[in-house]
């Protein structure tokens, strides 16, 4: 996570959009969220994988 936060922080500005075309478990979008970036994560998952991503990213509700 620390490496992703460093990459995102040095390569974008707050409010920018971070694209993660291979979303996986949501670590990149979690780091982007923590740093105040908008994000787009594209993923094709099984239902179990979708639950993992949902558990990783913070909920706005």
VMD Tcl script that draws the C-alpha trace (Angstrom):
set ca {
  {0.00 0.00 0.00}
  {2.78 2.46 0.88}
  {4.37 2.04 -2.55}
  {1.07 2.64 -4.35}
  {0.40 5.73 -2.24}
  {3.85 7.05 -3.12}
  {3.35 6.43 -6.85}
  {-0.09 8.05 -6.85}
  {1.05 11.02 -4.74}
  {4.03 11.77 -7.01}
  {2.26 11.22 -10.31}
  {-1.06 13.01 -9.71}
  {-2.66 15.90 -7.90}
  {-5.54 15.94 -5.44}
  {-8.78 15.77 -7.41}
  {-7.21 13.97 -10.39}
  {-8.62 10.65 -11.59}
  {-6.64 7.44 -11.10}
  {-7.41 4.63 -13.55}
  {-6.88 1.04 -12.48}
  {-7.74 -1.15 -15.49}
  {-6.91 -4.36 -13.57}
  {-8.62 -3.57 -10.28}
  {-7.91 -6.90 -8.58}
  {-8.64 -6.55 -4.86}
  {-8.97 -2.75 -4.85}
  {-5.64 -1.72 -3.30}
  {-4.93 0.97 -5.89}
  {-8.35 2.54 -5.61}
  {-8.10 2.44 -1.82}
  {-4.79 4.34 -2.00}
  {-6.29 6.83 -4.47}
  {-9.26 7.42 -2.17}
  {-6.99 8.03 0.83}
  {-5.02 10.62 -1.17}
  {-8.10 12.55 -2.32}
  {-8.09 11.30 -5.90}
  {-11.13 10.20 -7.83}
  {-10.75 6.74 -9.31}
  {-12.06 4.35 -11.90}
  {-11.53 0.64 -11.37}
  {-12.38 -1.78 -14.16}
  {-12.74 -5.39 -13.20}
  {-14.42 -8.58 -14.25}
  {-14.92 -10.59 -11.09}
  {-16.67 -13.54 -9.64}
  {-19.19 -12.68 -6.94}
  {-16.57 -13.57 -4.29}
  {-14.05 -11.23 -5.93}
  {-16.58 -8.41 -5.99}
  {-17.10 -8.85 -2.25}
  {-13.33 -8.63 -1.69}
  {-13.12 -5.33 -3.59}
  {-16.12 -4.00 -1.68}
  {-14.44 -4.91 1.60}
  {-11.21 -3.14 0.59}
  {-12.50 0.26 -0.44}
  {-14.11 2.66 2.02}
  {-17.85 3.12 1.76}
  {-19.21 6.65 1.29}
  {-22.41 5.60 3.14}
}
mol new
graphics top color blue
foreach p $ca { graphics top sphere $p radius 0.5 }
foreach p [lrange $ca 0 end-1] q [lrange $ca 1 end] { graphics top cylinder $p $q radius 0.2 }
display resetview
